[in-house]
């Protein structure tokens, strides 16, 4: 037996030696750059609807958050919640991942419904405390409450932990988070629900004071956040003391400046937010892009803005949309706040915010320095386009923004609130006002310079002294539209190539067009070539260039042909465009079928007239029949002015219709605003309530002619009726197309 044992051991040793040789040889032949596969982490499956507590496998899942919270997770591990299931309580995982093997908290299963975690009275649906390299994704989170205590969908907390890395929050649906805010607590303190221990959809914060702590590499992306109080997405740190900090934050900051770095907030959709939308505080190096926010400052009853930063350096906000901001307690779409430097807002869209477009809010020692606001579009933002809180601004640049203010809107362009220096260069901006309400300025600072801007319908009396200002119509594609493409420039715009050269301009415009660093740019947010002007298909179009017949043919395809009454005369040439129709001023006119009800919506009537002679009190150009039909267009004989009686009150132009020359005229009804145009230019407007009438129309005659309201004597050409309100640019195109100017 001893001999046999010796022989067995010999063969074992020999086999082991040979095996090691073969293994070594194989390892030598592993190609460069390919490493042996690392062992995969453990996946823990969770189904809170399961009957019993399992061991975490897919066939025997864990069924409670307490059991998950008791695990110590390792790099590469995952915790997967069953889709369609719901857990109650707070998920507070333990353990850290690594840069190459993060811990992933997500979902599994085939249900179309998300895995849901309901905080059920606890503060946080998900809480990540002092963790690094953790991803949370694909879950539905909610944290209901009575708005008197803190509530959060996701709470990322660092506290006396040193450096923390690699947190990613992705594709979460967070809703009905009802945390406290100023409107819901007895003290009404403006900071309730923000600063330390904030409430909201996603809160990333650093507290404590004994071990300097900061997050690095935080990514918040692809999330849907709705019905949350107070904040949408919020970043805060108690480590925020520095020499340039605004004094009123002094008591909020417990330790010296240690900002979060490499914070990315992108591709999120937020709505119905009680307070601020997206607000990263105390960061150095942050990117906020491609987010859409609709509805903020809805319930807080305190100052809140859409997207903003304070006590931060090197933050870029781009490709975002902010709308629906409530109240004028701030309520702006965007904000460069106190104690900031090198903040850039570019390529953003702000619209219909009650507080306005931009807040600039330096305070005390907390100056706003070296910021840039460029290539943004603002449509119908109210109250204030730009407001300064009153602190000092150094080297602020506001350039190449396009701003439209429609009917009844009259914001202050720049509202200065103190005597502190406002060192801003305001260049290459396009401001367009339409309808009632006036744009104005409240600005006296001589360090605020105004150069190479378009101020269309901005009263000269309120505008600070500027250079190279253009006041003519910039010919936007469709001023008043809600699509940003409506704010591109068209052919012939005076804003094309009329801007000041800015060398470090970012290299592109709002729409992705390249911007030269050496050639004069366009004024406004669009830097492409002038576009051809699109026109909608009219309800009816009458070229009036036939040579015979008793009908005025509708060339629009709508079959609204008119009937010639009284024997008007066709002329083969001499019109505004080719031929025209001559009326005798006695009994000639064109009878048109019912086309529209003026009270039912927007419309436009355009055409060319050549007056032969004045007569009576007015010469009727367009009249609607029926008991409520009005004289839609006429010439007032005494003054020679174009008039309309739509809304049972006269509106007269400033310009006149001469005799013996072709004149282009237009009536536009947009909402409750009616406007008159002469030769392509807006001339007069007023608020009117149009009468409801569905009868037909007459060109060249009153429905009941008298010695006062006489038939038109002269030529008619190229009349069109549209079922929409044309833009001023479209009116200019119709005028220019005739080639008479």
Helices and strands as residue ranges (DSSP letters): H 2-28, E 43-46, H 65-69, E 78-82, E 86-88, E 103-108, E 115-118, E 124-129, E 134-137, E 139-143, E 152-159, E 163-165, E 167-170, E 173-178, G 182-184, E 200-207, E 214-221, E 224-229, E 231-237, E 239-241, G 247-252, E 255-256, E 260-266, E 269-273, E 278-281, E 283-289, E 292-296, E 307-310, E 312-318, E 321-325, E 332-337, E 340-346, E 349-351, E 356-361, E 368-369, E 372-374, E 377-379, E 384-388, E 393-399, E 402-405, E 412-415, E 422-427, E 430-433, E 440-442, E 449-451, E 454-456, G 460-462, G 484-487, E 540-542, E 551-552, E 562-565, E 569-571, E 580-584, E 589-592, E 603-611, E 618-624, E 631-636, E 641-644, E 651-656, E 662-670, E 673-678, E 681-687, E 697-699, E 709-711, E 713-722, H 728-737
